[in-house]
Amino acid sequence: MRDFPHHYLVTASAEFEGNVALKSDDVPELVTALPEEFSGPGNQWSPETLLTGAVLTGFIFTFRTISHSTGLEWSSLNCSAEGVLERVERVNRFTSFTIRATLTAPADADIPRLENMLEKAKAACLVAQSLLAETHLETDIITEN
């Protein structure tokens, strides 16, 4: 890992109406639009879905890092995240994110340790920790036969 601070630059181009294209060095352009809830087309990534996706991928990458550092193995991790946007004190903001994680692990896996690592990943996720919204985690651990 590089020394802090880290800097992330994203540029955008937009016209009076329509989609907004996001760009960053060496990554594909990402086309975004308003979600249906804000009268958008609902067929592009929106700021709201991008933020929810950032919470989810941040959790997954944090869990992967923790598991690699401890040497604890697992086979697959399937997740979904739901962000709840509400009107709070006359301001629209995300109030919660719920991550649902199904982890598949070897038959001899230490289930309590895996559950602990999933909770640690939720607590250590830099994206979720940077937000005011609460993050909830629902887990299911399946062992292989």
C-alpha positions, -999 to +999 in steps of 0.1 A: +000+000+000+012+035-008+017+061+019-012+084+028-028+107+017-043+090-013-059+111-040-086+100-064-095+122-094-127+118-113-138+141-142-172+144-157-187+158-188-224+168-192-247+187-214-278+206-205-298+173-204-290+136-205-264+113-190-232+123-173-200+105-182-174+098-155-138+094-163-107+085-143-072+076-154-068+041-169-104+030-162-133+027-186-157+056-188-188+052-167-221+066-179-245+077-152-280+092-150-306+101-124-325+071-110-362+065-117-370+079-082-357+113-093-374+112-127-344+096-145-345+068-170-335+041-144-313+023-169-279+037-160-258+037-129-269+067-107-251+084-079-273+065-055-265+031-070-228+039-073-227+048-036-245+016-026-221-003-048-191+014-033-203+004+002-207-032-010-174-035-029-156-018-001-170-044+023-159-073+000-124-059-006-120-053+032-131-089+039-108-103+013-079-083+028-086-095+063-090-131+052-057-130+032-039-115+062-051-142+085-047-171+061-084-181+066-097-196+034-131-195+018-146-204-016-170-177-026-188-146-013-221-135-028-235-102-015-262-077-021-265-042-006-296-021-001-292+016+006-321+035+022-325+072+011-348+092+033-357+128+040-342+138+073-346+173+087-354+186+052-324+170+036-323+139+015-296+115+028-288+078+031-298+066+066-287+030+063-271+003+042-278-033+047-253-058+033-265-094+029-235-118+026-235-155+018-201-170+024-192-205+012-163-221+030-146-255+033-163-282+053-138-279+082-140-241+084-140-222+117-175-207+114-173-184+145-140-170+132-155-164+097-185-146+112-161-125+133-141-116+101-173-106+083-182-083+112-146-069+112-149-062+075-181-043+081-165-023+109-133-016+089-148-007+055-134+027+047-164+036+024-190+028+050-170+044+078-168+076+057-206+080+057-232+091+082-255+062+075-255+031+096-243-002+080-260-035+089-248-069+081-268-101+076-247-132+071-251-168+060-222-192+060-225-224+040-199-251+043-190-273+013-196-310+015 
